[in-house]
Amino acid sequence: MVEAYCVKCKKKVEIKNPEVVTLKNGKKATKGVCPNCGTKVFRIGG
């Protein structure tokens, strides 16, 4: 269970369809979709 902050909902939500990505500087991050509103959410530190 990975959580990220949704700007539209203004609260932490569980990421729907989480996908681990690598940033340019080599750090891991997780991106996905907010289950409530469908907005893209992003969290640095996989």
Contact map, one row per residue, 1 for C-alpha under 8 A:
1110000000000110000000000000000000000000000000
1111000000000110010000000000000000000000000000
1111100000011110000000000000000000000000001000
0111110000011110000000000000000000000000111000
0011111001111000000000000000000000000000111000
0001111111111000000000000000000001000011100000
0000111111100000000000000000000000000000000000
0000011111000000000000000000000000001010000000
0000011111100000000000000000000000011000000000
0000111111110000000000000000000000000000000000
0000111011111000000000000000000000000000000000
0011110001111100000000000000000000000000000000
0011110000111110000000000000000001100000000000
1111000000011111000000000000000001100000000000
1111000000001111110000000000001111100000100000
0000000000000111110000000000000111100000000000
0000000000000011111000000000000110000000000000
0100000000000011111100000000011110000000000000
0000000000000000111110000000011100000000000000
0000000000000000011111000001111000000000000001
0000000000000000001111100001111000000000000001
0000000000000000000111111111100000000000000000
0000000000000000000011111111100000000000000000
0000000000000000000001111110000000000000000000
0000000000000000000001111110000000000000000000
0000000000000000000001111111000000000000000000
0000000000000000000001111111100000000000000110
0000000000000000000111100111110000000000000111
0000000000000000000111100011111000000000011111
0000000000000000011110000001111100000000011111
0000000000000010011110000000111110000001111000
0000000000000011111000000000011111000001110000
0000000000000011110000000000001111100111100000
0000010000001111000000000000000111111111100000
0000000000001111000000000000000011111100000000
0000000010000000000000000000000001111100000000
0000000110000000000000000000000001111110000000
0000000000000000000000000000000011111111000000
0000010100000000000000000000000011001111100000
0000010000000000000000000000001111000111110000
0001110000000010000000000000001111000011111000
0001100000000000000000000000111100000001111100
0011100000000000000000000000111000000000111111
0000000000000000000000000011110000000000011111
0000000000000000000000000011110000000000001111
0000000000000000000110000001110000000000001111
